[in-house]
Amino acid sequence: MDDRHEEEVWITGIGLVSSLGEGCEAHWQHLANGADPEPVIDTERFAPYTVHPLVEVDFSTQIPKRGDLRQMGPWQRLGTYAAGLALSDAGIAGDQALLDRMDMIIAADGGERDMEVDGAVLEGIGKRNDPDAFLNETLSTGLRPTLFLSQLPNLMSGNISIVHKVSGSSRTFMGEEMAGVSAAQIAARKIRHGQSELCLIGGAYNAERDDMQFVFELGSYLWPGAFKPLWEREGEGGGIVTGSVGAFLVLEAKHHAMARGARAYARLSEVLADRCNRAPGAARKNAEKQIDALNGRLEPGPLAVLSGASGAEPETGEERAFLNGLIEKGFDVSARAFGTMLGHSVEAQFPAGLALAAIAAAKGGFFRPFGPGDAETPFAGDPERILVTSWGHWRGEGMALVESVQSTEERVRP
């Protein structure tokens, strides 16, 4: 399709749940208004590691059937719940004519393990002289097929279809942070080129899992000390503090949204992605190429940035050097590492950044600095453009440009 006739991609619905609360207004009030924002953290449950625990949620408000709730683990409940919030926010929930045509792209991790079952199997293996035979016997006779089904990553999209009746096309991406980037990128491209009018995208991450804490620590990724804002961990070797987050967005073609009387939070102008072997400087070069690709849409001057940096080093330090390089190019950068406040949510990290950017664009303001010092400078006025980044803790560099819509009549009222 000729670029001159590309469809605008609007963000018309947001479902965001984290340690800070539920919904757009709760996050805006916590991060933008009043005193300096403070994170909600748990330093005891996984000591010496810190997590950002999920706010208390009544899942039954979006997942009313007890049978549906019983067969989901916490990760699937969180994702299905956040998806329901986004659909309701966009005015689509219950409108089967729209839901029948709604495409869905999910960013998922490897599913959830039943820790009690896994523990029992491991304990049994340790007591037997024939561990191989015991394992084969247990797998064939002792585990229910539904146990395995509940762990499949694409069951989140299945549950969203069952509970919320989203019944267009569906696909699931796996691959840590880049799964979230790819979900947004593919959905935006489908809408921009007329292959879709309405998409639900997003993901969820349950940080309160012993197995995931174990996996990250095996890679020496976790931050073990007293909690510090993300940028301040760099001088001590860096580290990730994970957070439970559910983040879903409704992306919609402008003409479709206007025809049904919907208003936009913001316009999703571009989503870019790349990957490298993470040789020194390689990730920064990818990000610089992405900035160059935004030429014409992103001009020097005030620039609000929502960084999805994980805290892992040397990647986080390299992203900070990239942002400092933008200052040298004439951009007046005001960056916010939102992992300081929400924690790092892996597959949900990029959708969460898009959600926060869209909220700020609709409110006509930006978030207060999330930490002391000169890493995060204040931003005055209405951020017409917000750059959202997501560098994977191991691989992948993603970037999006979120912009205010042209007319205040099209914008969701703050």
Sine and cosine of phi, psi and omega as CSV:
sin_phi,cos_phi,sin_psi,cos_psi,sin_omega,cos_omega
0.00,0.00,0.62,-0.78,0.06,-1.00
-0.88,0.47,0.75,-0.66,-0.04,-1.00
-0.83,0.56,-0.51,0.86,-0.03,-1.00
-0.91,0.41,-0.31,0.95,-0.04,-1.00
-0.93,-0.37,0.26,0.96,0.04,-1.00
-0.92,0.39,0.60,-0.80,0.00,-1.00
-0.98,0.19,0.65,-0.76,0.11,-0.99
-0.94,0.34,0.60,-0.80,0.03,-1.00
-0.97,-0.24,0.89,-0.46,0.00,-1.00
-0.97,-0.25,0.56,-0.83,0.18,-0.98
-0.99,-0.12,0.93,-0.36,-0.11,-0.99
-0.92,-0.40,-0.08,1.00,0.02,-1.00
-0.48,-0.88,0.62,-0.78,-0.01,-1.00
-0.70,-0.71,0.75,-0.66,0.16,-0.99
-0.83,-0.56,0.94,-0.34,-0.09,-1.00
-0.74,-0.67,0.83,-0.56,0.04,-1.00
-0.72,-0.69,0.73,-0.68,-0.01,-1.00
-0.44,-0.90,-0.24,-0.97,0.08,-1.00
-0.92,0.39,-0.35,0.94,-0.06,-1.00
-1.00,0.08,-0.27,0.96,-0.02,-1.00
0.62,-0.78,-0.30,-0.95,-0.09,-1.00
-0.79,-0.62,0.79,-0.61,0.09,-1.00
1.00,-0.09,0.22,-0.98,-0.08,-1.00
-0.91,0.41,-0.71,0.70,-0.10,-0.99
-0.91,0.41,-0.63,0.77,0.01,-1.00
-0.88,0.48,-0.66,0.75,0.00,-1.00
-0.95,0.32,-0.63,0.77,0.02,-1.00
-0.90,0.44,-0.72,0.70,-0.01,-1.00
-0.89,0.46,-0.63,0.78,-0.03,-1.00
-0.95,0.30,-0.60,0.80,-0.16,-0.99
-0.99,-0.15,-0.32,0.95,-0.13,-0.99
-0.88,-0.48,-0.46,0.89,-0.12,-0.99
-0.94,-0.33,0.35,-0.94,0.10,-0.99
0.96,0.26,-0.56,-0.83,-0.06,-1.00
-0.95,0.30,0.10,-1.00,0.03,-1.00
-0.84,0.54,0.70,-0.71,-0.05,-1.00
-0.88,0.47,0.62,-0.78,0.06,-1.00
-0.86,-0.52,0.71,-0.70,0.04,-1.00
-0.96,0.27,0.39,-0.92,0.12,-0.99
-0.97,-0.23,0.90,-0.45,-0.12,-0.99
-0.73,-0.69,0.38,-0.92,0.10,-1.00
-0.85,-0.53,0.91,-0.41,-0.06,-1.00
-0.98,-0.18,-0.03,1.00,-0.13,-0.99
-0.96,-0.29,-0.63,0.78,-0.17,-0.99
-0.88,0.48,-0.63,0.78,-0.03,-1.00
-0.88,-0.47,0.45,0.90,-0.04,-1.00
-0.75,0.66,0.67,-0.75,0.19,0.98
-1.00,0.05,0.24,0.97,-0.05,-1.00
-0.99,-0.15,0.48,-0.88,-0.02,-1.00
-0.96,-0.28,0.56,-0.83,0.14,-0.99
-0.75,-0.67,0.38,-0.93,0.17,-0.99
-0.99,-0.15,0.98,-0.22,-0.11,-0.99
-0.98,0.22,0.47,-0.88,0.01,-1.00
-0.92,0.39,0.66,-0.75,0.11,-0.99
-0.87,0.49,0.43,-0.90,0.03,-1.00
-0.90,0.44,0.77,-0.63,-0.10,-1.00
-0.79,-0.61,0.68,-0.73,0.15,-0.99
-1.00,-0.06,1.00,0.00,-0.09,-1.00
-0.88,0.47,-0.41,0.91,-0.08,-1.00
-0.92,0.40,-0.29,0.96,0.02,-1.00
-0.94,0.34,-0.42,0.91,0.06,-1.00
-0.92,-0.40,-0.29,0.96,0.01,-1.00
-0.80,-0.60,0.98,0.18,-0.21,-0.98
-0.95,0.32,-0.45,0.89,-0.08,-1.00
-0.99,0.11,0.81,-0.59,-0.02,-1.00
-0.89,0.46,-0.56,0.83,0.02,-1.00
-0.89,0.46,-0.63,0.77,0.05,-1.00
-0.90,0.43,-0.68,0.73,-0.01,-1.00
-0.90,0.45,-0.65,0.76,-0.05,-1.00
-0.89,0.45,-0.59,0.81,-0.10,-0.99
-1.00,0.06,-0.02,1.00,0.05,-1.00
-0.98,-0.22,0.59,-0.81,0.21,-0.98
-0.99,0.15,0.11,-0.99,-0.02,-1.00
-0.84,0.55,-0.60,0.80,-0.01,-1.00
-0.90,0.43,-0.72,0.70,-0.02,-1.00
-0.94,0.35,-0.60,0.80,0.06,-1.00
-0.87,0.49,-0.71,0.70,-0.03,-1.00
-0.88,0.47,-0.72,0.69,0.00,-1.00
-0.91,0.41,-0.70,0.71,0.00,-1.00
-0.90,0.43,-0.60,0.80,0.03,-1.00
-0.92,0.40,-0.75,0.66,0.00,-1.00
-0.89,0.45,-0.59,0.80,0.05,-1.00
-0.89,0.46,-0.65,0.76,0.04,-1.00
-0.89,0.45,-0.62,0.78,0.06,-1.00
-0.88,0.48,-0.68,0.74,-0.01,-1.00
-0.90,0.43,-0.67,0.74,0.01,-1.00
-0.90,0.43,-0.67,0.74,0.04,-1.00
-0.90,0.43,-0.67,0.75,-0.02,-1.00
-0.89,0.46,-0.56,0.83,-0.01,-1.00
-0.99,0.11,-0.08,1.00,-0.02,-1.00
0.97,0.25,0.46,0.89,-0.07,-1.00
-0.95,-0.32,-0.42,0.91,-0.04,-1.00
-0.81,0.59,0.77,-0.64,0.03,-1.00
0.99,0.10,-0.14,0.99,0.02,-1.00
-1.00,-0.04,1.00,-0.01,-0.15,-0.99
-0.90,0.43,-0.49,0.87,0.03,-1.00
-0.89,0.46,-0.63,0.78,0.05,-1.00
-0.97,0.24,-0.68,0.73,-0.04,-1.00
-0.89,0.46,-0.54,0.84,0.01,-1.00
-0.91,0.42,-0.43,0.90,-0.04,-1.00
-0.96,-0.27,0.10,0.99,-0.08,-1.00
-1.00,0.06,0.82,-0.57,0.09,-1.00
-1.00,0.09,0.39,-0.92,-0.07,-1.00
-0.67,-0.75,0.76,-0.65,0.05,-1.00
-0.75,-0.67,0.87,-0.49,-0.13,-0.99
-0.93,-0.37,0.64,-0.77,0.16,-0.99
-0.98,-0.20,0.90,-0.43,-0.13,-0.99
-0.79,-0.61,0.47,-0.88,0.15,-0.99
-1.00,-0.02,-0.32,-0.95,-0.11,-0.99
-0.99,0.16,0.25,0.97,-0.03,-1.00
1.00,-0.02,-0.07,-1.00,-0.07,-1.00
-0.90,-0.43,0.65,-0.76,0.09,-1.00
-1.00,-0.06,0.51,-0.86,0.17,-0.98
-1.00,-0.01,0.97,-0.23,-0.13,-0.99
-0.90,0.43,-0.55,0.84,0.01,-1.00
-0.92,0.39,-0.68,0.73,0.03,-1.00
-0.91,0.41,-0.71,0.70,0.02,-1.00
-0.86,0.51,-0.67,0.75,0.00,-1.00
-0.89,0.45,-0.64,0.77,0.01,-1.00
-0.91,0.41,-0.64,0.77,0.03,-1.00
-0.90,0.43,-0.72,0.70,-0.01,-1.00
-0.90,0.43,-0.63,0.78,0.03,-1.00
-0.90,0.43,-0.66,0.75,0.01,-1.00
-0.91,0.42,-0.64,0.77,0.03,-1.00
-0.86,0.50,-0.64,0.76,-0.03,-1.00
-0.92,0.38,-0.31,0.95,-0.04,-1.00
-0.99,-0.16,-0.05,1.00,-0.09,-1.00
-0.94,-0.33,0.54,-0.84,0.10,-1.00
-0.99,0.12,-0.24,0.97,0.01,-1.00
-0.86,-0.51,0.92,0.39,-0.11,-0.99
-0.86,0.51,-0.58,0.82,-0.01,-1.00
-0.90,0.43,-0.71,0.71,0.01,-1.00
-0.91,0.42,-0.64,0.77,0.03,-1.00
-0.88,0.47,-0.68,0.73,-0.02,-1.00
-0.90,0.44,-0.70,0.71,0.01,-1.00
-0.89,0.46,-0.65,0.76,0.00,-1.00
-0.91,0.42,-0.68,0.73,-0.02,-1.00
-0.91,0.41,-0.68,0.73,-0.02,-1.00
-0.90,0.43,-0.54,0.84,-0.08,-1.00
-1.00,0.03,-0.41,0.91,-0.10,-0.99
-0.83,-0.56,-0.39,0.92,-0.18,-0.98
-0.98,-0.22,-0.18,0.98,-0.06,-1.00
-0.90,-0.44,0.75,-0.66,0.00,-1.00
-0.96,0.30,0.62,-0.79,0.08,-1.00
-0.84,0.54,-0.55,0.84,0.00,-1.00
-0.91,0.42,-0.43,0.90,0.05,-1.00
-0.89,0.46,-0.68,0.73,0.02,-1.00
-0.94,0.34,-0.64,0.77,-0.01,-1.00
-0.87,0.49,-0.62,0.79,-0.05,-1.00
-0.93,0.37,-0.25,0.97,-0.03,-1.00
-1.00,-0.06,-0.16,0.99,-0.08,-1.00
-0.93,0.37,0.72,-0.70,-0.04,-1.00
-0.89,0.45,-0.54,0.84,-0.04,-1.00
-0.99,0.15,0.07,1.00,0.08,-1.00
-0.96,0.28,-0.32,0.95,0.07,-1.00
-0.90,0.43,-0.72,0.69,0.04,-1.00
-0.90,0.44,-0.58,0.82,0.05,-1.00
-0.90,0.44,-0.68,0.74,0.01,-1.00
-0.93,0.38,-0.61,0.79,0.06,-1.00
-0.89,0.46,-0.65,0.76,0.05,-1.00
-0.90,0.44,-0.67,0.74,-0.04,-1.00
-0.93,0.37,-0.74,0.67,-0.12,-0.99
-0.98,0.22,-0.69,0.72,-0.13,-0.99
-0.97,-0.26,-0.04,1.00,0.09,-1.00
0.92,0.39,0.46,0.89,0.11,-0.99
-0.97,0.23,0.89,-0.46,-0.20,-0.98
-0.74,-0.68,0.39,0.92,0.16,-0.99
-0.99,0.15,-0.44,-0.90,0.03,-1.00
-0.93,0.36,0.38,-0.92,-0.03,-1.00
-0.58,-0.81,0.67,-0.74,0.14,-0.99
-0.56,-0.83,0.44,-0.90,-0.02,-1.00
-0.82,-0.57,0.77,-0.64,0.09,-1.00
-0.97,-0.25,0.68,-0.73,0.17,-0.99
-0.88,-0.47,0.44,-0.90,0.00,-1.00
0.68,-0.73,0.69,0.72,0.11,-0.99
0.82,0.57,-0.66,-0.75,-0.11,-0.99
-0.86,0.51,-0.56,0.83,-0.07,-1.00
-0.95,0.32,-0.28,0.96,0.09,-1.00
-0.89,0.45,-0.66,0.75,0.04,-1.00
-0.92,0.39,-0.62,0.78,0.04,-1.00
-0.90,0.44,-0.72,0.69,-0.04,-1.00
-0.90,0.43,-0.62,0.79,0.02,-1.00
-0.86,0.51,-0.72,0.69,0.01,-1.00
-0.93,0.37,-0.65,0.76,-0.05,-1.00
-0.90,0.43,-0.73,0.68,-0.03,-1.00
-0.92,0.40,-0.68,0.73,0.00,-1.00
-0.88,0.47,-0.70,0.71,0.00,-1.00
-0.89,0.46,-0.65,0.76,0.01,-1.00
-0.92,0.40,-0.64,0.77,0.02,-1.00
-0.87,0.49,-0.68,0.73,0.00,-1.00
-0.94,0.34,-0.70,0.72,-0.07,-1.00
-0.87,0.49,-0.55,0.83,-0.08,-1.00
-0.97,-0.25,0.32,0.95,0.16,-0.99
0.98,0.21,0.26,0.97,0.01,-1.00
-1.00,-0.03,-0.16,0.99,0.03,-1.00
-0.41,-0.91,0.43,-0.90,0.08,-1.00
-0.91,-0.41,-0.30,0.95,-0.16,-0.99
-0.48,-0.88,0.85,-0.53,-0.03,-1.00
-0.71,-0.70,0.63,-0.78,0.17,-0.99
-0.95,-0.30,0.84,-0.54,0.00,-1.00
-0.78,-0.63,0.36,-0.93,0.11,-0.99
0.49,-0.87,-0.16,-0.99,-0.02,-1.00
-0.23,-0.97,0.02,-1.00,0.00,-1.00
-0.56,-0.83,0.42,-0.91,0.07,-1.00
-0.61,-0.80,0.79,-0.61,0.07,-1.00
-0.98,-0.18,0.97,-0.22,-0.04,-1.00
-0.98,0.22,-0.27,0.96,-0.11,-0.99
-1.00,-0.02,0.86,0.51,-0.01,-1.00
-0.74,-0.68,0.81,-0.58,0.02,-1.00
-0.86,0.51,-0.61,0.79,-0.07,-1.00
-0.92,0.38,-0.62,0.79,0.00,-1.00
-0.96,0.29,-0.58,0.81,0.11,-0.99
-0.87,0.49,-0.65,0.76,0.01,-1.00
-0.90,0.44,-0.70,0.71,-0.03,-1.00
-0.88,0.47,-0.72,0.69,0.00,-1.00
-0.91,0.41,-0.60,0.80,-0.01,-1.00
-0.95,0.32,-0.52,0.86,0.08,-1.00
-0.85,0.52,-0.52,0.86,0.04,-1.00
-1.00,0.00,0.10,1.00,-0.01,-1.00
0.86,0.51,0.65,0.76,-0.04,-1.00
-0.99,-0.10,-0.42,0.91,-0.17,-0.99
-0.97,0.22,0.52,-0.86,0.08,-1.00
-1.00,0.06,0.89,-0.46,-0.12,-0.99
-0.99,-0.11,-0.13,0.99,-0.11,-0.99
-1.00,-0.03,-0.12,-0.99,0.11,-0.99
-0.86,0.52,0.56,-0.83,-0.11,-0.99
-0.87,0.49,0.69,-0.72,0.11,-0.99
-0.69,-0.73,0.49,-0.87,0.15,-0.99
-0.81,0.58,0.47,-0.88,-0.19,-0.98
-0.83,0.56,-0.74,0.67,-0.05,-1.00
-0.90,0.45,-0.44,0.90,-0.08,-1.00
-0.98,0.19,-0.15,0.99,0.01,-1.00
-0.99,0.16,-0.26,0.97,-0.10,-0.99
-0.85,0.53,-0.69,0.72,-0.07,-1.00
-0.93,0.38,-0.23,0.97,0.00,-1.00
-0.90,-0.43,0.47,0.88,0.08,-1.00
1.00,-0.06,-0.11,0.99,0.05,-1.00
0.96,0.26,0.07,-1.00,0.02,-1.00
0.31,-0.95,0.44,-0.90,-0.05,-1.00
-0.99,-0.12,0.69,-0.72,0.23,-0.97
-0.91,-0.42,0.93,-0.37,-0.11,-0.99
-0.99,0.16,0.35,-0.94,0.00,-1.00
-0.60,-0.80,0.59,-0.81,0.06,-1.00
-0.99,0.17,0.84,-0.54,-0.08,-1.00
-0.57,-0.82,0.68,-0.74,0.23,-0.97
-0.88,-0.48,0.82,-0.57,-0.08,-1.00
-0.66,-0.75,0.90,-0.44,0.05,-1.00
-0.75,-0.67,0.52,-0.85,0.02,-1.00
-0.71,-0.71,0.54,-0.84,0.18,-0.98
-0.99,-0.14,0.88,-0.48,0.10,-1.00
-0.98,-0.22,0.67,-0.74,-0.16,-0.99
-0.55,-0.83,0.61,-0.79,0.12,-0.99
-0.91,0.43,0.65,-0.76,-0.07,-1.00
-0.83,0.56,-0.74,0.68,-0.06,-1.00
-0.89,0.45,-0.57,0.82,-0.01,-1.00
-0.93,0.36,-0.69,0.72,0.01,-1.00
-0.89,0.45,-0.68,0.73,-0.03,-1.00
-0.93,0.37,-0.56,0.83,-0.01,-1.00
-0.91,0.42,-0.51,0.86,0.01,-1.00
-0.99,-0.17,0.13,0.99,0.08,-1.00
0.98,0.19,0.32,0.95,0.01,-1.00
-1.00,0.07,0.49,-0.87,0.06,-1.00
-0.93,-0.38,0.41,-0.91,-0.08,-1.00
-0.99,-0.11,0.59,-0.80,0.28,-0.96
-0.94,0.33,-0.71,0.70,-0.08,-1.00
-0.24,-0.97,0.12,-0.99,0.09,-1.00
-0.97,-0.25,0.74,-0.67,0.10,-0.99
-1.00,-0.06,0.99,-0.16,-0.17,-0.99
-0.99,0.15,-0.55,0.84,-0.05,-1.00
-0.31,-0.95,0.56,-0.83,0.15,-0.99
-0.74,-0.68,0.81,-0.59,-0.06,-1.00
-0.83,-0.56,0.52,-0.85,-0.02,-1.00
-0.53,-0.85,0.53,-0.85,0.06,-1.00
-0.37,-0.93,0.11,-0.99,0.06,-1.00
-0.47,-0.88,0.37,-0.93,0.00,-1.00
-0.49,-0.87,0.02,-1.00,-0.01,-1.00
-1.00,0.07,0.09,1.00,0.04,-1.00
0.89,0.45,0.51,0.86,0.23,-0.97
-0.89,0.46,0.45,-0.89,-0.04,-1.00
-0.78,0.63,0.82,-0.57,0.04,-1.00
1.00,0.04,-0.21,0.98,-0.09,-1.00
-0.93,0.36,-0.66,0.75,0.00,-1.00
-0.91,0.42,-0.63,0.77,0.02,-1.00
-0.90,0.44,-0.63,0.77,0.03,-1.00
-0.89,0.47,-0.65,0.76,0.05,-1.00
-0.87,0.50,-0.71,0.70,-0.01,-1.00
-0.90,0.43,-0.61,0.79,0.02,-1.00
-0.92,0.40,-0.59,0.81,0.08,-1.00
-0.91,0.42,-0.59,0.80,0.03,-1.00
-0.92,0.40,-0.64,0.77,0.07,-1.00
-0.88,0.47,-0.68,0.73,0.04,-1.00
-0.87,0.48,-0.57,0.82,0.00,-1.00
-0.93,0.36,-0.32,0.95,0.04,-1.00
-1.00,0.02,0.13,0.99,-0.01,-1.00
-0.82,0.58,0.76,-0.65,-0.06,-1.00
0.99,-0.15,-0.45,0.90,0.06,-1.00
-0.97,-0.24,-0.34,0.94,-0.06,-1.00
-0.75,-0.66,0.96,-0.29,-0.04,-1.00
-0.96,-0.29,0.46,-0.89,0.06,-1.00
-0.81,0.59,0.53,-0.85,-0.05,-1.00
0.66,-0.75,-0.28,-0.96,0.01,-1.00
-0.85,0.52,0.75,-0.66,-0.04,-1.00
-0.64,-0.77,0.91,-0.41,0.10,-0.99
-1.00,0.09,0.72,-0.69,-0.04,-1.00
-0.79,-0.62,0.77,-0.64,0.17,-0.98
-0.96,-0.29,0.96,-0.27,-0.06,-1.00
-1.00,-0.01,0.79,-0.61,0.09,-1.00
-1.00,-0.03,0.42,0.91,0.00,-1.00
-0.78,0.63,0.64,-0.77,-0.07,-1.00
-1.00,0.10,-0.44,0.90,-0.14,-0.99
0.97,-0.23,-0.30,0.95,0.03,-1.00
-0.93,0.36,0.55,-0.83,0.04,-1.00
-0.91,-0.41,0.50,-0.87,0.16,0.99
-1.00,0.03,0.11,0.99,-0.12,-0.99
-0.88,0.47,-0.68,0.74,-0.06,-1.00
-0.92,0.40,-0.66,0.75,0.06,-1.00
-0.89,0.45,-0.57,0.82,0.01,-1.00
-0.94,0.33,-0.58,0.81,0.06,-1.00
-0.92,0.39,-0.62,0.78,0.04,-1.00
-0.89,0.45,-0.62,0.78,0.06,-1.00
-0.90,0.44,-0.61,0.80,0.06,-1.00
-0.88,0.47,-0.70,0.72,0.01,-1.00
-0.91,0.42,-0.62,0.79,0.07,-1.00
-0.90,0.43,-0.56,0.83,0.06,-1.00
-0.90,0.43,-0.53,0.85,0.07,-1.00
-0.91,0.42,-0.57,0.82,0.05,-1.00
-0.88,0.47,-0.65,0.76,0.01,-1.00
-0.91,0.41,-0.39,0.92,0.02,-1.00
-1.00,0.01,0.07,1.00,0.06,-1.00
0.97,-0.24,0.05,1.00,0.05,-1.00
-1.00,0.04,0.74,-0.68,0.07,-1.00
-1.00,-0.03,1.00,0.06,-0.19,-0.98
-0.99,0.15,0.79,-0.61,0.20,-0.98
-0.87,-0.49,0.97,-0.23,-0.11,-0.99
-0.98,-0.19,0.53,-0.85,0.12,-0.99
-0.74,-0.67,0.90,-0.44,0.10,-1.00
-1.00,0.10,1.00,-0.10,-0.15,-0.99
-0.95,0.31,-0.17,0.99,0.14,-0.99
-0.90,0.44,-0.40,0.92,0.08,-1.00
-0.87,0.50,-0.59,0.80,-0.11,-0.99
-0.99,-0.13,-0.60,0.80,-0.04,-1.00
-0.98,-0.20,-0.28,0.96,-0.19,-0.98
0.99,0.11,0.14,-0.99,0.03,-1.00
-1.00,-0.02,0.82,-0.57,-0.12,-0.99
-0.90,-0.43,0.34,0.94,0.18,-0.98
0.79,0.62,-0.94,-0.33,-0.07,-1.00
-0.88,0.48,-0.49,0.87,-0.02,-1.00
-1.00,0.03,-0.04,1.00,-0.12,-0.99
-0.90,0.44,-0.74,0.67,-0.03,-1.00
-0.93,0.37,-0.73,0.69,0.09,-1.00
-0.84,0.53,-0.59,0.81,0.04,-1.00
-0.90,0.43,-0.65,0.76,0.05,-1.00
-0.89,0.45,-0.66,0.75,0.05,-1.00
-0.89,0.45,-0.66,0.75,0.00,-1.00
-0.89,0.46,-0.72,0.69,0.01,-1.00
-0.89,0.45,-0.64,0.77,0.03,-1.00
-0.89,0.45,-0.67,0.74,-0.01,-1.00
-0.92,0.40,-0.61,0.79,0.04,-1.00
-0.89,0.46,-0.73,0.68,-0.01,-1.00
-0.89,0.46,-0.66,0.75,0.01,-1.00
-0.89,0.46,-0.64,0.77,0.00,-1.00
-0.94,0.33,-0.56,0.83,-0.01,-1.00
-0.98,0.20,-0.32,0.95,-0.03,-1.00
0.96,0.29,0.56,0.83,0.03,-1.00
-0.39,-0.92,-0.04,-1.00,0.00,-1.00
-0.76,-0.65,0.18,-0.98,-0.08,-1.00
-0.99,0.16,0.50,-0.86,0.08,-1.00
-0.92,0.40,0.42,-0.91,0.05,-1.00
-0.82,0.58,0.65,-0.76,-0.05,-1.00
-1.00,-0.03,0.05,1.00,0.02,-1.00
-0.29,-0.96,0.27,-0.96,-0.02,-1.00
-0.98,0.22,0.07,-1.00,0.06,-1.00
1.00,0.08,-0.23,-0.97,-0.12,-0.99
-0.99,-0.14,0.11,0.99,-0.03,-1.00
-0.94,0.35,-0.52,0.85,-0.06,-1.00
-0.77,-0.64,0.98,-0.21,-0.06,-1.00
-1.00,0.01,0.48,-0.88,0.01,-1.00
-0.88,0.47,0.43,-0.91,0.06,-1.00
-0.82,-0.57,0.81,-0.59,-0.02,-1.00
-0.97,-0.24,0.68,-0.74,0.11,-0.99
0.99,-0.10,-0.26,-0.97,-0.07,-1.00
-1.00,-0.09,0.91,-0.42,0.02,-1.00
-0.97,0.24,0.97,-0.23,-0.02,-1.00
-0.94,0.35,-0.46,0.89,0.02,-1.00
-0.72,-0.70,0.70,-0.72,0.03,-1.00
-0.79,-0.61,0.81,-0.59,0.04,-1.00
-1.00,-0.04,0.78,-0.62,0.02,-1.00
-0.91,-0.41,0.80,-0.60,0.01,-1.00
-0.89,-0.45,0.40,-0.92,0.13,-0.99
-0.45,-0.89,0.97,-0.22,0.10,-1.00
-0.99,-0.17,0.84,-0.54,0.01,-1.00
-0.89,0.46,0.50,-0.87,-0.02,-1.00
-0.92,0.39,-0.32,0.95,0.01,-1.00
-0.84,-0.55,-0.70,0.72,-0.02,-1.00
-0.53,-0.85,0.40,-0.92,0.18,-0.98
1.00,-0.08,0.72,-0.70,0.03,-1.00
-0.77,-0.64,0.87,-0.49,-0.02,-1.00
-0.86,-0.51,0.40,-0.92,-0.03,-1.00
-0.42,-0.91,0.59,-0.80,0.06,-1.00
-0.66,-0.75,0.46,-0.89,0.10,-1.00
-0.91,-0.42,0.89,-0.46,0.02,-1.00
-0.94,-0.34,0.78,-0.63,-0.08,-1.00
-0.80,-0.60,0.48,-0.88,0.15,-0.99
-0.89,0.45,0.56,-0.83,0.06,-1.00
-0.94,0.34,0.35,-0.94,-0.14,-0.99
-0.90,0.43,-0.63,0.78,-0.12,-0.99
-0.89,-0.46,0.65,-0.76,0.06,-1.00
-0.91,0.42,-0.35,0.94,0.05,-1.00
-0.94,0.34,-0.36,0.93,0.01,-1.00
-1.00,-0.02,-0.22,0.97,-0.12,-0.99
-1.00,0.06,0.62,-0.78,0.12,-0.99
-0.88,0.47,0.74,-0.67,-0.03,-1.00
-0.92,0.39,0.74,-0.67,0.05,-1.00
-0.87,0.49,0.00,0.00,0.00,0.00
